[in-house]
Amino acid sequence: MDELTHFNQQQRAKMVDVSDKQVTKREATATVKVVMQPETLLRIKEGQIKKGDVLAIAQTAGIMAAKKTSELIPMCHLLPLSGIDISFENNQHDTLFIQATVKVVNTTGVEMEALTACQIAALTVYDMCKAMDRGMRITDCHLIEKKGGKSGHFIHSNKK
């Protein structure tokens, strides 16, 4: 079992010191599903949601969220992100898939930034469509892939 790194000698929470770690190129990709009524997905695709272009606004929200992750999650480091890309796919029936890839050249990874981008993009979809579909479900958010750093390359066994 790995030693817990987020506690000081008094067993109180601390932010891990990464100043001795090597600066490397790091990248993380995460995904999330938003399951909805078929009519809701159709209206999103056709641009027929009253609040506006759902995917454009969700994409912007996800990018903004990735940049603010350290403000939301207490032990995350503030990172100068070098790239954020959010994409959307759907199953042509009732599910929107959101994927976020975040890049940085630094001493710590960007998994939390990718996961946060996915969740906030999904919440934005919910917010914009809730008037017509309060039963939407945000599910299966997970890390797909991580590159760089001491722990190396990780690929989730189920990429979607």
JOVEN-V294302 format. One record per helix or strand of 3 or more residues. SS is the DSSP state (~ for helix, > for strand). FROM is the first residue (numbers start at 1). TO is the last residue. If there is no record, write none. Layout:
# JOVEN-V294302
{{SS & FROM & TO} {SS & FROM & TO}}
This chain:
# JOVEN-V294302
{{> & 24 & 35} {~ & 38 & 45} {~ & 54 & 67} {~ & 69 & 72} {> & 83 & 90} {> & 95 & 106} {~ & 111 & 129} {> & 137 & 147}}
